[in-house]
Amino acid sequence: MVDWVWTMPDFGVTWCRCTPDPLTGLPPHSVTRPLITHHLVRVLGSVPDRVSNQEISLVVMDLWKFPAMAPPIAEALMRSVKAVNGLMGQDYPTNTALAVIKHFSNTWNGEPAR
């Protein structure tokens, strides 16, 4: 079950760079399932039944506007795969892949891409 990822608090840098809400201090936009699905379709052309590690990386790069998959980003993404799936695999059901991207987005500490 990967549903817990969608309710976890955001521990990392925020994805949204818009002005925070003056009352809560939170950014007005968060990484949601529809947002990730939008980037998945943009990168892959459709929503596949299974998503590979490379495809997850491509979606993360598109979502976060990373110029490349630098080592700190790859390591953080591997930690997210293990947190959500338990271990690394060749590919994952789409719901698991979306949850991995959500976990990464909630935990990315902002180390700069090299």
FENBELZI-V506065 format. One record per residue. N is the residue number from 1. PSI is psi as a letter, one per 30 degrees, with the letter a starting at -180 (999 if undefined). OMEGA is omega in radians with two decimals (NA if undefined). D_FIRST is the distance of its C-alpha to the first C-alpha in Angstrom with 2 decimals. Layout:
# FENBELZI-V506065
n=N psi=PSI omega=OMEGA d_first=D_FIRST
n=N psi=PSI omega=OMEGA d_first=D_FIRST
This chain:
# FENBELZI-V506065
n=1 psi=k omega=-3.12 d_first=0.00
n=2 psi=g omega=-3.08 d_first=3.78
n=3 psi=f omega=-3.12 d_first=5.80
n=4 psi=f omega=-3.09 d_first=7.58
n=5 psi=e omega=-3.04 d_first=9.30
n=6 psi=f omega=3.12 d_first=11.16
n=7 psi=g omega=-3.11 d_first=12.82
n=8 psi=k omega=3.09 d_first=13.68
n=9 psi=l omega=3.13 d_first=17.44
n=10 psi=j omega=-3.11 d_first=19.33
n=11 psi=f omega=-3.04 d_first=20.92
n=12 psi=a omega=3.06 d_first=22.54
n=13 psi=l omega=-3.10 d_first=25.29
n=14 psi=k omega=3.12 d_first=24.90
n=15 psi=e omega=-3.09 d_first=24.49
n=16 psi=k omega=3.13 d_first=26.95
n=17 psi=g omega=3.13 d_first=30.54
n=18 psi=l omega=3.13 d_first=31.93
n=19 psi=k omega=3.13 d_first=33.87
n=20 psi=l omega=3.06 d_first=31.75
n=21 psi=k omega=-3.08 d_first=32.04
n=22 psi=f omega=-3.14 d_first=35.17
n=23 psi=e omega=-3.06 d_first=33.85
n=24 psi=f omega=-3.06 d_first=30.38
n=25 psi=g omega=-3.11 d_first=30.94
n=26 psi=k omega=3.08 d_first=27.65
n=27 psi=l omega=-3.08 d_first=27.73
n=28 psi=f omega=-3.12 d_first=27.86
n=29 psi=k omega=3.08 d_first=25.17
n=30 psi=l omega=3.11 d_first=21.66
n=31 psi=j omega=-3.09 d_first=19.20
n=32 psi=l omega=3.09 d_first=17.29
n=33 psi=e omega=3.12 d_first=15.28
n=34 psi=e omega=3.12 d_first=18.71
n=35 psi=e omega=3.14 d_first=20.45
n=36 psi=e omega=3.12 d_first=18.22
n=37 psi=e omega=3.09 d_first=18.44
n=38 psi=e omega=-3.14 d_first=22.18
n=39 psi=e omega=3.08 d_first=22.53
n=40 psi=e omega=3.14 d_first=20.56
n=41 psi=e omega=3.13 d_first=23.04
n=42 psi=e omega=-3.09 d_first=25.90
n=43 psi=e omega=-3.02 d_first=25.33
n=44 psi=f omega=3.13 d_first=24.27
n=45 psi=f omega=3.12 d_first=26.10
n=46 psi=l omega=3.06 d_first=23.30
n=47 psi=j omega=-3.12 d_first=19.56
n=48 psi=l omega=3.08 d_first=19.03
n=49 psi=e omega=-3.14 d_first=16.56
n=50 psi=l omega=-3.08 d_first=15.87
n=51 psi=k omega=-3.11 d_first=16.75
n=52 psi=l omega=3.07 d_first=18.60
n=53 psi=e omega=-3.14 d_first=18.97
n=54 psi=e omega=3.13 d_first=22.32
n=55 psi=e omega=3.05 d_first=21.12
n=56 psi=e omega=3.12 d_first=18.53
n=57 psi=e omega=3.14 d_first=21.57
n=58 psi=e omega=3.12 d_first=23.76
n=59 psi=e omega=3.10 d_first=21.56
n=60 psi=e omega=3.13 d_first=21.36
n=61 psi=e omega=3.14 d_first=25.11
n=62 psi=e omega=-3.12 d_first=25.78
n=63 psi=e omega=-3.06 d_first=23.71
n=64 psi=f omega=-3.13 d_first=25.27
n=65 psi=h omega=3.06 d_first=28.58
n=66 psi=k omega=3.12 d_first=28.73
n=67 psi=f omega=-3.11 d_first=31.78
n=68 psi=l omega=3.09 d_first=30.32
n=69 psi=i omega=-3.12 d_first=27.42
n=70 psi=l omega=-3.12 d_first=29.18
n=71 psi=e omega=3.14 d_first=28.24
n=72 psi=e omega=3.12 d_first=26.87
n=73 psi=e omega=3.13 d_first=24.55
n=74 psi=e omega=3.12 d_first=23.46
n=75 psi=e omega=3.11 d_first=22.84
n=76 psi=e omega=3.12 d_first=20.78
n=77 psi=e omega=3.07 d_first=18.71
n=78 psi=e omega=3.09 d_first=18.27
n=79 psi=e omega=3.12 d_first=17.16
n=80 psi=e omega=3.08 d_first=14.47
n=81 psi=e omega=-3.12 d_first=13.32
n=82 psi=e omega=3.12 d_first=13.34
n=83 psi=e omega=-3.08 d_first=11.63
n=84 psi=e omega=-3.01 d_first=8.56
n=85 psi=f omega=-3.11 d_first=8.88
n=86 psi=e omega=3.12 d_first=11.00
n=87 psi=l omega=3.11 d_first=13.98
n=88 psi=k omega=3.07 d_first=15.96
n=89 psi=a omega=3.07 d_first=16.21
n=90 psi=e omega=3.12 d_first=18.61
n=91 psi=l omega=-3.00 d_first=16.28
n=92 psi=l omega=2.99 d_first=12.73
n=93 psi=k omega=-3.07 d_first=11.44
n=94 psi=e omega=3.14 d_first=12.56
n=95 psi=e omega=3.09 d_first=9.43
n=96 psi=e omega=3.13 d_first=8.41
n=97 psi=e omega=3.10 d_first=12.12
n=98 psi=e omega=3.13 d_first=12.38
n=99 psi=e omega=3.08 d_first=9.86
n=100 psi=e omega=-3.14 d_first=12.02
n=101 psi=e omega=3.08 d_first=15.05
n=102 psi=e omega=3.13 d_first=14.08
n=103 psi=e omega=3.10 d_first=13.52
n=104 psi=e omega=-3.10 d_first=16.81
n=105 psi=f omega=3.13 d_first=18.50
n=106 psi=f omega=-3.05 d_first=17.73
n=107 psi=f omega=-3.11 d_first=18.91
n=108 psi=k omega=-3.06 d_first=21.67
n=109 psi=f omega=3.03 d_first=24.80
n=110 psi=g omega=3.08 d_first=27.25
n=111 psi=k omega=-3.06 d_first=29.04
n=112 psi=k omega=3.05 d_first=31.36
n=113 psi=k omega=-3.13 d_first=31.00
n=114 psi=999 omega=NA d_first=33.87
